[in-house]
Amino acid sequence: MSTKNDSTIISRRRFLRTAGAGLAGVTLAACGSGGGGAQPAGQAGGTTGGPLAGASIKWSSWGNPGETQRLKEFTDDFNQRTGAQSQFIPVPSDYEPKLLTQLSGGTAPDAFYSGDPTLSKLIQSKGIIELTELVKGSASKSKPEYFFEGLWGPARTADGKIWGMPVDCNPMVIWYNKKVLQDAGATTMPADLAKDNKWTWEAFSTMLDQVVAKGKRGFIQENWFGPIFAWATTNGGKVWDGENFVAHEDAKAKEGFKFIQDHLNAKTFTYSGSLPKGQGMDAMFLSEQAAFIAAGRWLLPVFKKAANLQFDIVTWPTNTGKQNEPIPIPTAYLVQNAKTPNPDATFAFLTDFVSKDGQIFRLKGGGNAIPSIKGADDVVSEGNLPANWKALTDAREVGYAIWPAQANVPGLSDDIFKTLDEVWLKGGDMDATLQKIAGIVKTKKGQ
């Protein structure tokens, strides 16, 4: 699940704090219909029997009303199936500070969502339990090998220990407005170019030139982990090598950052930080003022409801001769409170929630993320919307959650993107900017 504010896309810093796979602040298309005979939302009581009869579990996540409705339905369904007395407690704002306050005061829920910046704090403070043996054990419905390898991020430490389970995920893809492209003279859509392995930086740049020549915006460039580092890694570059930041030295990564700057200078990219208030990225797309934007699946529930909007998605354009290169994947994790009085029942809930069936329940009906677990992709293809939905699963196959070396250092992501914000807004030397970021990294990490 991924975050968003009303009808406009989320701020980059809020996204980084709640980096959720799929929590996009948009109303789920089918949030009124649960699965498997769920009780009406809001009834926390389970059945009188079942393997967890009477077990009291509280759990929390962030989310908007549409998302929290579906999560309530899942909780009710879990209670019906197991006899548990589970209670979902949504926290729609200030999630991390509230959670950390609860943990320090001994009032935190038994299980809860964690974004990547929070996870390292929870591991270091021993606020959550290690899950490695539990998820490998006989009671697990979510064994580690069931999940896509690139999604672990900071949830699996260098020693192989697992501390959180990917709840679902949101591979970054390019969304495009068909009408804007057609009006600009494009005769072949990006998804068709991708099928022929012709979706390259050059092809993308040509379309941008055509669109801008017609007075529209080409691509809206945001400034956070997903749409910034994508240009480096889909060019075959490295941003991190283990614990070391290397984007200032890696030629392919530097070329990716330069690609952003060159397009911003040419006005074929528009920096989201320069847009007038109230003109968010998705609003520009909906009003047919922009041809391309970058996001995960979290935009689908909004876009599918927009009358006459003609849209599709495509994997990130590359400059390497390969069709798919590694792409960022915003991912959130479900973790277990180290001080829960009901550890067995809490783990039963956790493993059920992230299981194949649990993810299908939560994501079916046009949900705003895709599964992190193998074998559940029918929820992505249902309705054939977007038509090129396979771009999401293709991106997941080669993608990656945020690097632990970055996520595990408090404030580092904010410092990196604040530094980039200056050059995106004011211009400057990209090599010098990357060198500056390398210096910040060394200082923050004590290298």
C-alpha positions as CSV (number, residue, x, y, z in Angstrom):
1,M,0.0,0.0,0.0
2,S,1.5,3.6,-0.8
3,T,0.5,7.1,0.3
4,K,-1.3,9.9,-1.3
5,N,-3.2,13.1,-0.4
6,D,-6.8,13.3,-1.6
7,S,-6.8,13.6,-5.4
8,T,-3.2,14.7,-5.7
9,I,-0.1,12.6,-5.6
10,I,1.8,12.3,-2.3
11,S,4.6,14.5,-1.3
12,R,8.0,12.7,-1.9
13,R,9.0,13.0,1.8
14,R,5.8,11.5,3.1
15,F,6.1,8.7,0.6
16,L,9.6,8.0,1.9
17,R,8.3,7.9,5.5
18,T,5.5,5.5,4.7
19,A,7.0,3.9,1.6
20,G,4.2,1.6,1.3
21,A,3.6,-0.8,-1.3
22,G,0.3,0.2,-2.5
23,L,-0.9,2.6,0.2
24,A,-1.6,5.4,-2.3
25,G,-4.3,7.3,-0.6
26,V,-6.9,6.4,-3.2
27,T,-10.2,4.6,-2.7
28,L,-10.1,1.0,-3.6
29,A,-12.5,0.2,-6.5
30,A,-14.0,-2.8,-4.8
31,C,-13.6,-1.8,-1.1
32,G,-17.2,-2.6,-0.4
33,S,-17.0,-6.2,-1.3
34,G,-14.8,-8.5,0.8
35,G,-14.0,-12.0,0.0
36,G,-14.8,-15.4,1.5
37,G,-18.0,-14.3,3.3
38,A,-16.5,-11.6,5.5
39,Q,-18.6,-10.1,8.3
40,P,-19.8,-6.5,7.9
41,A,-16.9,-4.1,8.5
42,G,-16.5,-3.1,12.1
43,Q,-17.4,-6.4,13.8
44,A,-14.3,-7.5,15.6
45,G,-15.7,-10.6,17.2
46,G,-14.8,-14.0,15.8
47,T,-16.7,-17.3,15.8
48,T,-17.1,-19.2,19.0
49,G,-14.8,-22.0,17.8
50,G,-11.7,-22.1,15.6
51,P,-7.9,-22.6,16.3
52,L,-7.5,-19.1,17.7
53,A,-10.8,-18.9,19.7
54,G,-10.7,-16.0,22.0
55,A,-7.2,-14.8,21.1
56,S,-7.1,-11.0,21.3
57,I,-5.0,-9.3,18.6
58,K,-4.6,-5.7,17.7
59,W,-2.9,-4.5,14.6
60,S,-2.3,-1.1,12.8
61,S,-1.5,0.4,9.4
62,W,-1.7,3.7,7.7
63,G,-4.4,4.2,5.0
64,N,-7.3,6.2,3.7
65,P,-11.0,5.3,4.2
66,G,-11.1,3.1,1.1
67,E,-8.1,1.1,2.1
68,T,-8.9,0.8,5.7
69,Q,-12.4,-0.5,4.8
70,R,-10.7,-3.4,2.9
71,L,-8.3,-4.1,5.8
72,K,-11.3,-4.2,8.2
73,E,-12.9,-6.7,6.0
74,F,-9.8,-8.8,6.0
75,T,-9.7,-8.7,9.8
76,D,-13.3,-9.7,10.1
77,D,-12.8,-12.6,7.7
78,F,-9.7,-13.7,9.7
79,N,-11.8,-13.6,12.8
80,Q,-14.6,-15.7,11.2
81,R,-12.1,-18.3,10.0
82,T,-10.1,-18.6,13.2
83,G,-12.3,-17.6,16.1
84,A,-9.8,-14.8,17.0
85,Q,-10.8,-11.5,18.5
86,S,-8.7,-9.3,16.1
87,Q,-9.1,-5.6,16.0
88,F,-7.7,-3.3,13.2
89,I,-6.7,0.2,14.3
90,P,-6.1,2.5,11.4
91,V,-3.7,5.4,11.8
92,P,-4.4,7.8,8.9
93,S,-1.7,10.4,9.8
94,D,1.6,10.9,11.6
95,Y,2.0,7.1,11.6
96,E,5.6,6.8,12.5
97,P,5.8,9.2,15.5
98,K,2.6,7.7,16.9
99,L,3.9,4.2,16.5
100,L,7.2,5.0,18.2
101,T,5.4,6.7,21.0
102,Q,3.3,3.7,21.6
103,L,6.3,1.4,21.5
104,S,8.1,3.4,24.1
105,G,5.0,3.5,26.3
106,G,4.2,-0.2,26.0
107,T,0.9,0.4,24.2
108,A,1.8,-0.5,20.6
109,P,-0.3,-3.1,18.7
110,D,0.7,-6.7,18.4
111,A,1.4,-6.4,14.7
112,F,1.8,-3.3,12.5
113,Y,3.0,-1.9,9.2
114,S,6.5,-0.5,8.9
115,G,7.9,1.6,6.1
116,D,11.6,1.2,5.3
117,P,12.9,4.2,7.3
118,T,11.2,2.9,10.4
119,L,12.2,-0.7,10.1
120,S,15.9,-0.2,11.0
121,K,14.9,1.8,14.1
122,L,12.7,-1.1,15.2
123,I,15.4,-3.7,14.6
124,Q,18.0,-1.7,16.5
125,S,15.7,-0.9,19.4
126,K,14.5,-4.6,19.6
127,G,11.0,-3.3,19.3
128,I,10.1,-6.2,16.9
129,I,10.9,-9.9,16.8
130,E,13.0,-11.7,14.3
131,L,10.8,-13.8,12.1
132,T,13.3,-16.0,10.3
133,E,12.5,-19.4,12.0
134,L,8.8,-18.6,12.3
135,V,8.3,-17.9,8.6
136,K,10.3,-21.0,7.7
137,G,8.4,-23.2,10.2
138,S,5.4,-25.5,9.9
139,A,2.9,-22.8,11.0
140,S,3.9,-20.5,8.2
141,K,1.7,-19.7,5.2
142,S,4.4,-17.3,3.9
143,K,7.7,-19.0,3.6
144,P,10.6,-16.8,2.4
145,E,11.0,-18.6,-0.9
146,Y,7.4,-17.8,-1.8
147,F,8.4,-14.1,-2.1
148,F,10.1,-12.2,-4.9
149,E,13.8,-11.8,-4.1
150,G,14.1,-8.1,-4.7
151,L,11.5,-7.1,-2.2
152,W,13.2,-7.8,1.1
153,G,15.2,-4.5,1.3
154,P,15.9,-3.6,5.0
155,A,13.5,-6.3,6.2
156,R,16.3,-8.9,5.8
157,T,19.6,-8.0,7.3
158,A,23.0,-8.8,6.0
159,D,23.2,-11.9,8.2
160,G,20.1,-13.3,6.5
161,K,17.7,-12.7,9.4
162,I,14.1,-11.7,8.5
163,W,12.4,-9.0,10.5
164,G,9.4,-8.1,8.4
165,M,7.3,-9.5,5.6
166,P,6.5,-7.6,2.3
167,V,2.8,-7.0,2.4
168,D,2.5,-6.4,-1.3
169,C,4.5,-4.1,-3.6
170,N,4.4,-1.3,-6.2
171,P,6.9,-1.6,-9.0
172,M,7.6,1.8,-10.7
173,V,6.2,2.0,-14.3
174,I,5.5,4.8,-16.7
175,W,1.9,5.8,-17.1
176,Y,1.0,7.4,-20.4
177,N,-2.0,9.4,-21.7
178,K,-2.9,7.9,-25.1
179,K,-4.8,10.9,-26.3
180,V,-2.0,13.4,-25.5
181,L,0.4,11.2,-27.5
182,Q,-1.9,10.8,-30.4
183,D,-2.6,14.5,-30.6
184,A,1.1,15.1,-30.7
185,G,1.5,12.8,-33.7
186,A,2.6,9.5,-32.1
187,T,1.6,6.6,-34.2
188,T,3.0,3.8,-32.1
189,M,2.2,3.6,-28.4
190,P,5.0,2.9,-25.8
191,A,3.7,-0.5,-24.9
192,D,3.8,-1.5,-28.6
193,L,7.4,-0.2,-28.8
194,A,8.3,-2.2,-25.7
195,K,7.0,-5.4,-27.3
196,D,9.5,-4.9,-30.1
197,N,12.3,-4.0,-27.7
198,K,12.2,-0.4,-29.1
199,W,11.2,1.4,-25.9
200,T,14.5,3.3,-25.4
201,W,15.6,6.6,-24.1
202,E,15.7,7.8,-27.7
203,A,12.2,6.7,-28.5
204,F,11.0,8.3,-25.2
205,S,12.8,11.6,-25.9
206,T,11.3,11.8,-29.4
207,M,7.8,11.5,-28.0
208,L,8.6,14.1,-25.4
209,D,9.7,16.5,-28.1
210,Q,6.5,15.9,-30.0
211,V,4.3,16.5,-27.0
212,V,6.1,19.7,-25.8
213,A,5.9,21.1,-29.4
214,K,2.1,20.9,-29.0
215,G,2.2,22.9,-25.8
216,K,1.7,20.1,-23.4
217,R,4.1,18.8,-20.7
218,G,6.1,15.7,-21.5
219,F,7.1,13.9,-18.3
220,I,6.5,15.0,-14.7
221,Q,9.7,14.1,-12.7
222,E,9.3,13.6,-9.0
223,N,12.2,13.7,-6.5
224,W,12.2,10.5,-4.3
225,F,13.6,7.0,-4.4
226,G,11.4,5.6,-7.1
227,P,11.5,8.0,-10.0
228,I,15.0,9.3,-9.4
229,F,17.1,6.2,-9.0
230,A,15.1,4.5,-11.8
231,W,17.0,6.4,-14.4
232,A,20.4,5.2,-13.0
233,T,19.6,1.5,-12.6
234,T,17.6,1.1,-15.8
235,N,20.7,2.5,-17.5
236,G,22.7,-0.4,-16.1
237,G,24.2,1.8,-13.4
238,K,24.8,1.3,-9.7
239,V,23.8,3.7,-6.9
240,W,25.0,1.6,-4.0
241,D,27.5,-1.2,-3.8
242,G,27.0,-2.8,-0.5
243,E,27.4,-0.1,2.2
244,N,29.1,2.3,-0.3
245,F,27.4,5.0,-2.3
246,V,28.9,4.8,-5.8
247,A,26.6,6.9,-8.0
248,H,29.2,9.6,-8.2
249,E,31.7,7.2,-9.6
250,D,29.6,4.9,-11.7
251,A,29.5,6.1,-15.3
252,K,26.1,4.6,-16.1
253,A,24.5,6.0,-13.0
254,K,25.9,9.4,-13.7
255,E,24.5,9.2,-17.2
256,G,21.1,8.5,-15.7
257,F,21.2,11.6,-13.4
258,K,22.4,13.7,-16.3
259,F,19.5,12.4,-18.4
260,I,17.1,13.9,-15.9
261,Q,18.9,17.2,-15.8
262,D,19.2,17.5,-19.6
263,H,15.5,17.0,-20.0
264,L,14.6,19.4,-17.2
265,N,16.8,22.0,-19.0
266,A,15.1,21.3,-22.3
267,K,11.7,21.6,-20.6
268,T,10.7,18.1,-21.8
269,F,10.7,17.1,-18.2
270,T,8.7,19.2,-15.7
271,Y,10.0,19.0,-12.1
272,S,7.0,18.3,-9.8
273,G,8.5,20.6,-7.2
274,S,8.0,23.5,-9.6
275,L,4.3,22.9,-10.3
276,P,1.8,25.5,-9.0
277,K,0.0,24.6,-5.9
278,G,-2.9,22.3,-6.6
279,Q,-1.5,21.0,-9.9
280,G,-0.2,17.6,-8.8
281,M,1.2,15.1,-11.1
282,D,-1.9,13.0,-11.4
283,A,-4.1,16.1,-11.9
284,M,-2.0,17.1,-14.8
285,F,-2.4,13.6,-16.3
286,L,-6.1,13.5,-15.7
287,S,-6.6,16.9,-17.4
288,E,-4.6,15.8,-20.4
289,Q,-1.9,18.3,-19.8
290,A,0.9,15.8,-19.4
291,A,1.8,12.8,-21.5
292,F,3.9,10.7,-19.0
293,I,4.1,10.2,-15.2
294,A,5.8,7.6,-13.1
295,A,4.1,5.6,-10.3
296,G,3.2,2.1,-9.2
297,R,-0.3,0.6,-9.4
298,W,-1.7,3.0,-6.8
299,L,-3.1,5.3,-9.5
300,L,-5.3,2.7,-11.0
301,P,-8.3,3.1,-8.7
302,V,-8.5,6.9,-9.6
303,F,-7.7,6.6,-13.3
304,K,-10.2,3.8,-14.0
305,K,-13.0,6.0,-12.7
306,A,-12.1,9.0,-14.8
307,A,-14.5,9.4,-17.7
308,N,-12.9,9.2,-21.2
309,L,-9.4,8.9,-19.9
310,Q,-7.3,6.8,-22.2
311,F,-4.3,5.4,-20.5
312,D,-1.9,2.5,-20.3
313,I,1.5,1.7,-18.7
314,V,4.9,0.6,-19.9
315,T,8.1,-0.5,-18.3
316,W,10.8,2.1,-17.8
317,P,12.6,3.1,-21.0
318,T,16.2,1.8,-21.1
319,N,19.5,2.8,-22.8
320,T,21.2,-0.6,-22.6
321,G,19.7,-2.7,-25.4
322,K,17.7,-4.7,-22.8
323,Q,13.9,-4.4,-22.5
324,N,13.8,-4.7,-18.7
325,E,16.4,-3.3,-16.3
326,P,16.2,-3.2,-12.4
327,I,13.6,-0.7,-11.3
328,P,12.7,0.6,-7.8
329,I,9.8,-1.0,-6.0
330,P,8.2,0.8,-3.0
331,T,7.5,-1.9,-0.4
332,A,6.1,-1.9,3.1
333,Y,6.4,-4.6,5.7
334,L,4.3,-6.3,8.4
335,V,6.2,-6.8,11.7
336,Q,5.4,-8.3,15.1
337,N,5.7,-6.4,18.3
338,A,8.4,-8.0,20.6
339,K,6.2,-7.4,23.6
340,T,2.9,-8.8,22.3
341,P,1.2,-10.9,25.0
342,N,-0.1,-13.3,22.3
343,P,2.9,-14.1,20.1
344,D,1.5,-17.3,18.5
345,A,-1.8,-15.7,17.6
346,T,-0.1,-12.6,16.3
347,F,2.2,-14.6,14.1
348,A,-0.8,-16.6,12.8
349,F,-2.4,-13.3,11.8
350,L,0.8,-12.0,10.2
351,T,1.5,-15.1,8.1
352,D,-2.2,-15.2,7.0
353,F,-2.1,-11.5,6.0
354,V,0.9,-11.8,3.7
355,S,0.0,-15.3,2.4
356,K,-1.1,-15.9,-1.2
357,D,-4.8,-16.0,-0.1
358,G,-4.4,-13.0,2.1
359,Q,-2.9,-10.9,-0.7
360,I,-5.6,-12.0,-3.1
361,F,-8.3,-11.0,-0.6
362,R,-6.8,-7.5,-0.1
363,L,-5.9,-6.7,-3.8
364,K,-8.7,-8.2,-5.9
365,G,-11.2,-5.9,-7.5
366,G,-8.7,-3.3,-8.9
367,G,-6.5,-2.9,-5.8
368,N,-3.7,-0.4,-5.7
369,A,-0.7,-2.7,-5.5
370,I,0.4,-6.0,-6.8
371,P,1.3,-9.2,-4.8
372,S,4.7,-9.6,-3.3
373,I,4.2,-13.4,-3.2
374,K,4.3,-15.8,-6.1
375,G,1.1,-17.3,-7.6
376,A,-1.3,-14.5,-6.9
377,D,-1.1,-12.5,-10.1
378,D,-4.7,-13.1,-11.2
379,V,-5.5,-10.0,-9.2
380,V,-3.2,-7.9,-11.5
381,S,-4.6,-9.1,-14.8
382,E,-8.3,-9.0,-13.8
383,G,-10.3,-6.7,-16.1
384,N,-7.3,-6.3,-18.3
385,L,-6.8,-2.8,-16.9
386,P,-4.4,-1.3,-17.6
387,A,-4.2,-3.2,-20.9
388,N,-0.4,-3.6,-20.5
389,W,-0.7,-4.8,-16.9
390,K,2.2,-7.2,-17.4
391,A,4.5,-4.2,-17.2
392,L,4.0,-4.3,-13.5
393,T,4.8,-8.0,-13.1
394,D,7.8,-7.7,-15.5
395,A,9.2,-4.8,-13.4
396,R,8.7,-6.8,-10.2
397,E,10.8,-9.7,-11.6
398,V,13.9,-7.5,-11.9
399,G,13.2,-4.8,-9.4
400,Y,14.4,-3.9,-5.9
401,A,13.2,-2.4,-2.7
402,I,15.2,0.5,-1.3
403,W,18.8,-0.4,-0.4
404,P,19.3,-1.2,3.3
405,A,22.5,0.9,3.2
406,Q,20.3,4.0,2.6
407,A,17.2,3.0,4.5
408,N,19.1,2.1,7.7
409,V,20.6,5.5,8.2
410,P,18.2,8.0,9.8
411,G,17.6,11.1,7.7
412,L,19.9,10.0,4.9
413,S,17.2,9.8,2.2
414,D,15.9,13.2,3.1
415,D,19.3,14.7,2.9
416,I,19.9,13.1,-0.5
417,F,16.7,14.4,-2.0
418,K,17.1,17.8,-0.5
419,T,20.4,18.1,-2.2
420,L,19.0,16.9,-5.5
421,D,16.0,19.3,-5.1
422,E,18.4,22.2,-5.3
423,V,19.9,21.2,-8.7
424,W,16.5,20.3,-10.1
425,L,15.1,23.7,-9.2
426,K,18.1,26.0,-9.7
427,G,20.4,24.0,-12.0
428,G,24.0,23.3,-11.4
429,D,26.8,20.8,-12.0
430,M,25.5,17.2,-11.7
431,D,28.9,15.7,-11.1
432,A,29.5,18.2,-8.2
433,T,26.1,17.4,-6.8
434,L,26.7,13.7,-6.8
435,Q,30.1,14.3,-5.1
436,K,28.3,16.4,-2.5
437,I,25.9,13.5,-1.9
438,A,28.8,11.1,-1.5
439,G,30.2,13.4,1.1
440,I,26.9,13.5,3.0
441,V,26.7,9.7,2.9
442,K,30.1,9.3,4.4
443,T,29.4,11.7,7.1
444,K,26.0,10.2,8.0
445,K,27.4,6.6,7.9
446,G,30.7,7.6,9.7
447,Q,32.8,6.2,6.9
